């Protein structure tokens, strides 16, 4: 509990610490700045923002009128919850020299840095600055690494290891010869920290099990619940289920079969078939492969009782995973940060996921080639979902669909060192030159949404204008 006595103790602290921030804020305090300080303090383990106190020694209480009514205080608390997704406790202290307002900021979730307006913030002296790559890497490694190194099975004999793990697939994926002896197999797995030799037996790690298990359920219920589940519905809702399948194999062992099953279950893309005169599935296999791999690799393994879900409807497929992404969905195309570096590294070496985060680029590109609406990436309270849509005529696309396609097309060209124009966007939508004005309206709407901007280094003529993503 924060009291006047607590405040008196804070006033004599030699310097502002990692968890204590003083601001005069005599009349008011900028709400955006408050949000940024909340994020920075949460990233540094939580702490207190104290308004109405000078930040230089000797500190003095000067009083603050910021958010001076109960209604105003409730509004700023609601704003913090809505924009930052965590709750901050606020205490009003009536000091003899004036009102002091204390915001108690909780620490961030383990392994998950917090961002405001696309930036992961920390404090550096009096300034708020973006986190350095080494600090971010340390945060992302928290506990997730511990989860992967935790034992999935202890006291396993050499025969148990071979029986539980698909070692044959491990060597095939790495494209190296299978060893001639069992001991050599065990030694290889141990050097990769997948298993560990103890005095009389072996310990199989969670990392080994989640990747190489012949049956995840052979380890424990918690690991079995990490198995990806595929549900196929008859129509556009969940009312009637056609198939419900859980792939109980380790991710590396079962990945190819999982992708094949999902791809084969997809409906045909009749629109493309008419052009190429051959059967083509509605959802491109490469796009499915990348999105399923992303969901497996980037999930939050500390979330219990939940798994990667692949849900196919007649007009779309939704692929979701537990956890909130460390970057904003608008930056999926150009940025890459993995929550699970150990898992991502092995999946890359197995040839299952991309080396440098180009997977989403390929998903967007495949959607354009197959003449599909732009994929949609959604973040909920506990899950991240990628949605691939079935073919849709341009006339049937909503304004939101068109803006999303325009933004993604602009990003895709930019990361390829090209620029979007009216013509490239017309080509993306398969529209004729007579519909130039229609495409101009889409570009205008996307600019108004703050997603793209005109490339001022190019021609300012509307006809020859080029465009950049907002972050370029």
Secondary structure, DSSP 8 states (H G I E B T S, - for coil): ---HHHHHHHHT-SS--TTEEEE--SS---HHHHHHHHHHHHHTT-EEEEESB-SSSS--B----TT-SHHHHHHHHHHHHHHHSS--EEEEEEETTEEEEEEEE----TT---EETTEEEEEETTEEEE--HHHHHHHHHTTHHHHHHSEEEEEE-HHHHHHHB-HHHHHHHHT----SSHHHHHHHHHHTTSEEE-SSSEEEEHHHHHHHBS-GGGT-HHHHTTS-EEEEESSSSSSSEEEEEE--S-HHHHHHHHHHHHHHHS-B-HHHHHHHSS--BSS-HHHHHHHHHHHHHHS-TTS-S---EEEE-SSEEEEEEES--SS-GGGTTT----S-HHHHHHHHHTTSS-SSS-HHHHHHHHHHHTTB---EEEE-SSEEEEEEE-B--GGG--HHHHHHHHHHHHHHHHHTT--B-HHHHHHHHT--GGGHHHHHHHHHHHHHTTSEEE-TTS---TTT--EEETT-
